Amino acid sequence: MKPLISSFRFWAERVSGRFWKAELRAGIPRIGVFGAALATILVSSLPQEAQAQLLEQYLPANVTGYGSVSGVPVLARQRPEFDPAGIRYGTVVIHPEASTGVGYNSNVTGTSGGAGGVSINTTAAVIASSDWSLGSLTAFANVENTEYPNLSNQSTTDWSVGGAGAYQVDRDTLLVAASHLSSYQQQTSLAALTLTTQPVPFTVDDFRLGYTFRFGRVTLTPNVEMSIWRFGNGEFQGITVDQTYRNYNQLQGGVTGTYELTQEIKAVGVVRGFNSHYVTPQAGQPSRDSTSLQILGGLNYSTNAVWQYQALVGFEQRNYAASQYPSHTAPLIEGTVIWSPTGLTTVTGLIRREIEDAANVPQVSYVYTLGKLSVDHEYLRYIRLNGYIQAQNAEYQQNGGSQTIASVGGGATWLINRTLRASLTYDFSNSQSSNTGTNVGTVGTVGTIGMGNYNVQTVLLSLRFGL
């Protein structure tokens, strides 16, 4: 999925002058609160990891309502001689892009001694945006195909479409967004179901509505979001593994408040509520339905100075409809620190901690923790270098054990001209798992999650074309 993310990151840089901070987490987490995209100070400290939520990882950041974020200076810098100009029709600017690449994955299936294979990656994307005096409208579409010639059952085709609009009402702002995503959960994902021998398909339909009220130094953003998740079946050694028990609908709403302490510093408060309803539960298994409440508070410091930061701390209380599942309370952290020692180098630190739904029934949820440090450097005006180190941990309920994935990687991008750019990336990850529980699961029902220790190395050389 990384070429898809790189594709949209490219457009986020070019079209809006903003950097898509959402980093890849390949698990299947809950979609994030829409108010985060509405608040100008990015109240949720989003992925990416400016946004750990799934849609914000896979959809373009410059679409209002799907992860618009402040720029990282090195990557957000305008480069007129290398930036695609787009195709203009009146007030609408269209940015098409396509890419092709070849790489190698040392462990496609994510198992000890798993098979490796050559990968062929092809992507196409288009984003159209219009900016008017009273609002804006954006639409996007993309498709990515990843082929493994010697492991055809691991090949995938992902795509998404969507759009969003913003309308200015005096000093206030109305935002509406909708999207459809069709993708796959890989076996190498954190918290993936291991009782499958190929990626598990899933779709998400997402609808968002929010309104930002501005009262002097105070900003209030109520919001509501509906997301519909549907999973296709997996496969284990030729036997179908039912995944429909993971189908659920989630309704969430919240209010984000900010107070401008100074021109650079804002106090932030967030209250979010979630209701998750699993529509096709397994026979004889307790309901996975739940309700959650999150309360967070913190500060946002945003200037063009050497340091920028945004940090929220709080807690989440999750209660389940079934008495077999105890309530789950955990402290939450969402934070980003950006250090720009020079105009050519940016260092970004990310930390995140939250409760997520597990892929199988016995371990109904887990606490997800992320820490990441990344460096972006403009070696020459047309050569960009980057590197990162990251650790992810999933700590499961119900005696479910834990999984940790440590990763390191980097790459280089050559901006050839306004139309072409080439990139080379390398990533290494190590997964370590422990399971103190006794549940193993059976074919056709559930399975263990992330059990096994293995390494994965990937390398990708790609060429992208943009107008």
Secondary structure by P-SEA (a helix, b strand, c coil): caaaaaaaaaaaaccccccccccccccccccccccccccccccccccccccccccccccccccccccccccccccccccccccccccccccbbbbbbcccccccccccccccbbbbbbbbbbbcbbbbbbbccccccccccbbbbbbccccccccccccccccbbbbbcccbbbbbbcbbbbbbbccccccccccccbbbbbbbbbbbbbbbbbcccbbbbbbbbbbbbbbcbbbcccbbbbcccccbbbbbbbbbbbbcccccbbbbbbbbbbbbbbcccccccccccccbbbbbbbccccccccccbbbbbbbbbbbbccccccbbbbbbbbbbbbbcccccbbbbbbbbbbccccccccccbbbbbbbbbbbbbcccccbbbbcccbbbbbbbcccccbbbbbbcccbbbbcccccbbbbbbbbbbbbbbbbccccccccccccccccccbbbbbbbbbccccc
